[in-house]
Amino acid sequence: MSVIEVINILQRDLPEPFVASLRDGLREEYSRAYEDLARPPGGFIATRPGTGWDRIDLRAVRNERRSNGLRALMRTCCEHGAPFQVKTLACNGQTIVIGQVGQLLILVEPIDSLSSRPERAAYKADLAASHFAIRQLEMDLGDGWRQRIDVRNTLLVVVQHGMRNGGFNRRDTALEMMRLVVPDAAFDSWLVQANVLNGELSAVLDWSSIDTVRTARPMQEDRVVVKLKRNLGAKDLEQ
C-alpha cells in the first residue's frame, strides 16, 4: 500500500471531531492522574514530604499513561458511536483496546519522545499486516476479538501520546505529545506520521486551509510526505 493510498483512507475515514475528542480525553485523563496523587479524593492537602515523594509519584503518573490512553479511546468511541474491543493478551496479561472507525483500526500507546521508534509486538504486527493483504479472511487473536470489530482489510493507525520529561507538577505531567502514525506491514517503521498537537495532522488530511503535497516517491523511514505553508514555519515540524 502506497503512502498516497494511506493518506486517502485517512482522509476518508478519520473524522476531525474523533481526533479532537481523543485529544481532549487524553488531556483530561493526564490531568486526573496528577490530581489523584497531588490532591487525593477526600484527603487533606498538606505539604509534601520532600523530593523523594515526588519521584515516586512521578513514576506512578508515568505508569498511568497507558491506562490514560485506553480510557480516552473507549470514551471517544462511545461518544462517536464507534465500535471497540477490550482484550487481555494471553502472552503477557496486558489489556489493550482497539477502536474501529470505517476501515481504520485505532490503537493507542504511550511514548517518551516524538523520535521514538516502533515498539514491535506480535499482535501489532498481525494488525498492521492486514492492510497489505488483498483479503484477510481470518485473524484469530483470541476469544471474543471479533465480537464488535472486524479486522479484515483494515488499516492500523496508532495514536501515540506522552508527557514531557520533567518533575511532579501540573505542567510536566500534562499531555505534551500526541501524534498519529501508520506502521508498515512488519511494524518496523512508519509509513506516515503526523503531530496532532501542532496542526501537522490537520494539514496532512486537509482539515485546515494549509495545502499538502503528496508524491509517489518512496517514503523514507520516519518521515511524513507533507509540505506546509510558510505561515506554519519549520519550527512547527516534527524533527
C-alpha positions in Angstrom: 0.0 0.0 0.0 1.4 3.4 -1.0 1.7 6.5 1.1 -0.9 8.2 -1.1 -3.3 5.3 -0.6 -2.8 5.5 3.2 -3.5 9.3 3.3 -6.6 8.8 1.1 -8.0 6.3 3.5 -7.2 8.5 6.5 -8.9 11.4 4.8 -12.0 9.3 4.0 -12.4 7.5 7.3 -10.8 9.6 10.1 -13.1 12.4 11.2 -11.6 15.5 12.7 -14.1 15.5 15.6 -13.0 12.0 16.6 -9.4 13.0 16.9 -10.3 16.2 18.8 -12.4 14.1 21.2 -9.5 11.7 21.7 -7.1 14.6 22.3 -9.4 16.2 24.9 -10.0 12.9 26.5 -6.2 12.3 26.9 -5.8 15.8 28.4 -8.5 15.1 31.0 -7.0 11.7 31.8 -3.5 13.0 32.3 -4.8 15.8 34.5 -6.9 13.4 36.5 -3.8 11.1 37.1 -1.9 14.0 38.5 -4.8 15.3 40.7 -5.4 11.9 42.1 -1.9 11.9 43.6 -1.5 15.6 44.3 -4.9 16.0 45.8 -6.3 12.6 46.9 -10.1 12.5 46.9 -11.3 13.1 50.5 -7.8 13.7 51.7 -6.2 16.7 53.3 -4.0 19.0 51.2 -0.7 19.1 53.1 2.9 20.0 52.4 4.6 17.1 50.5 7.4 15.5 52.4 10.4 16.2 50.1 11.5 15.4 46.6 11.7 11.6 47.3 8.0 11.5 47.5 7.7 13.5 44.2 9.9 11.0 42.4 7.7 8.1 43.5 4.5 9.9 42.5 6.0 11.0 39.2 6.8 7.4 38.3 3.2 6.5 39.3 1.8 9.1 36.9 4.1 7.9 34.1 3.0 4.4 34.6 -0.6 5.5 34.3 -0.2 6.8 30.8 -1.2 3.5 29.2 -4.4 3.4 31.1 -5.0 7.1 30.3 -4.9 6.2 26.6 -7.2 3.2 26.9 -9.8 5.1 28.8 -9.7 8.1 26.5 -10.1 5.8 23.4 -13.0 3.9 24.9 -14.8 7.2 25.8 -14.2 8.7 22.4 -15.5 5.6 20.7 -18.7 5.7 22.8 -19.1 9.4 22.1 -18.9 8.9 18.3 -20.8 5.5 18.1 -17.6 3.7 17.0 -17.2 0.0 18.0 -14.3 -1.0 20.1 -12.9 -4.2 21.6 -11.2 -4.7 25.0 -8.9 -7.6 25.1 -6.3 -9.2 27.5 -3.4 -10.6 25.7 -2.7 -14.2 26.7 1.1 -13.8 26.2 1.6 -11.2 29.0 -1.8 -10.3 30.5 -1.7 -6.8 29.1 -5.0 -5.2 28.4 -5.4 -3.4 25.0 -8.3 -1.5 23.4 -8.8 -1.4 19.6 -11.3 1.0 18.2 -12.7 1.0 14.7 -13.6 3.9 12.5 -14.6 2.9 9.0 -11.6 0.9 7.6 -9.3 2.1 10.4 -8.3 0.2 13.5 -7.2 2.6 16.2 -4.6 1.7 18.8 -3.2 4.0 21.5 0.1 3.7 23.2 2.4 5.9 25.4 5.7 7.3 24.2 8.6 9.1 25.9 9.7 11.1 22.8 8.4 12.0 19.4 11.5 10.4 18.0 10.5 7.0 19.5 10.8 4.1 17.1 8.1 1.4 16.7 7.9 -1.0 19.7 7.1 -4.2 17.9 4.7 -6.8 19.3 3.1 -9.9 17.7 -0.4 -8.5 17.9 0.6 -5.2 16.4 2.4 -6.9 13.5 -0.7 -9.0 12.9 -3.0 -6.0 12.8 -0.6 -4.0 10.7 -0.2 -6.8 8.1 -3.9 -6.8 7.4 -3.9 -3.8 5.2 -1.3 -5.3 3.0 -3.4 -8.4 2.3 -5.9 -8.4 -0.6 -8.4 -10.3 1.6 -7.8 -11.1 5.3 -10.3 -13.9 5.9 -9.4 -14.8 9.5 -7.2 -13.3 12.2 -7.5 -15.3 15.4 -6.3 -13.2 18.2 -8.2 -14.8 21.0 -11.8 -15.4 22.2 -14.2 -12.6 21.6 -11.9 -10.5 19.4 -14.4 -10.3 16.6 -17.5 -9.6 18.7 -17.5 -5.9 17.9 -14.8 -5.0 15.4 -13.9 -6.5 12.1 -10.1 -6.8 11.4 -10.4 -7.8 7.8 -9.0 -5.5 5.2 -8.2 -2.7 7.7 -5.6 0.0 8.1 -3.9 0.1 11.5 -3.5 3.6 13.0 -1.6 4.2 16.2 -2.1 7.3 18.3 0.9 7.9 20.5 0.8 10.1 23.5 3.1 11.3 26.3 4.2 13.9 28.8 7.4 16.0 29.0 10.4 14.7 30.9 10.1 16.9 34.0 9.0 16.9 37.6 5.9 16.2 39.5 3.8 19.2 38.8 0.7 20.1 36.7 2.7 21.4 33.7 5.2 18.5 33.4 2.5 15.8 33.8 0.1 17.2 31.3 -0.4 15.8 27.8 2.6 17.2 25.8 2.9 14.7 22.9 0.3 13.3 20.6 0.9 12.0 17.1 -0.7 9.7 14.6 1.4 7.0 12.9 0.7 4.3 10.3 3.1 1.4 10.5 4.4 -0.8 7.7 3.3 -4.4 7.5 6.0 -5.6 9.9 5.5 -2.8 12.4 9.2 -1.9 11.9 8.9 1.7 10.6 6.3 4.4 9.9 4.7 4.9 6.5 3.1 8.1 7.7 3.5 10.1 10.9 2.0 13.4 11.8 1.9 15.5 15.0 -1.6 16.2 16.3 -1.0 19.0 18.7 0.9 21.4 16.4 -1.6 21.1 13.5 0.5 18.9 11.3 -2.1 16.1 11.1 -4.7 18.7 10.2 -2.5 19.9 7.3 -1.8 16.3 6.1 -5.5 15.5 6.0 -6.7 18.9 4.6 -8.6 19.7 7.8 -7.2 23.2 7.5 -6.5 25.6 4.7 -2.9 24.6 4.6 -2.1 22.8 1.4 -0.4 19.4 1.3 1.6 17.9 -1.4 1.6 14.1 -1.9 4.1 12.4 -4.1 4.5 8.8 -5.2 8.2 8.6 -4.4 9.4 6.0 -1.9 9.0 7.2 1.7 12.0 7.5 4.0 11.7 5.9 7.3 10.1 8.1 10.0 9.2 10.9 7.6 5.9 12.5 6.6 5.2 13.3 2.9 3.8 16.8 3.5 4.7 20.3 2.6 3.3 23.1 4.8 2.7 26.7 4.1 5.2 29.3 5.3 3.0 30.7 8.0 3.3 27.4 9.9 7.1 27.6 10.0 9.9 25.0 10.1 9.9 25.2 13.9 6.5 23.6 14.0 7.5 20.5 12.1 8.4 17.4 14.0 12.1 16.6 13.5 
